[in-house]
Amino acid sequence: MIPGPISLFGLFVSLTNVSIPLIGVHYDFKIKSFAGHITIDQTYKNTETTDLECVYGFPISDQA
């Protein structure tokens, strides 16, 4: 687990903080009046020959 506040964003191996390659991103926006709904699909590829335990970080502002 990453100690302290998450300063990394994306997908990382839990024990080493090595990043996992991001190979695709798809966004979907729906805006109605003063509100919005955003969906982000991210695809990562495990290039290792074994399963990995990972941590995902996506920092977002408290104002969001």
KARA-V80121 format. One line per field, one symbol per residue. phi: phi as a letter, one per 40 degrees, with the letter a starting at -180 (. if undefined). burial: + if it has 16 or more other C-alpha atoms within 10 Angstrom, else -. Layout:
phi = ???
burial = ???
//
This chain:
phi = .ccgccbbbhbbcdcbgcccccbabbbbbbbafcbabbbbbbbbbccccbcbcbbbbacbcccc
burial = ----------+++-----++---------------------------------++---------
//
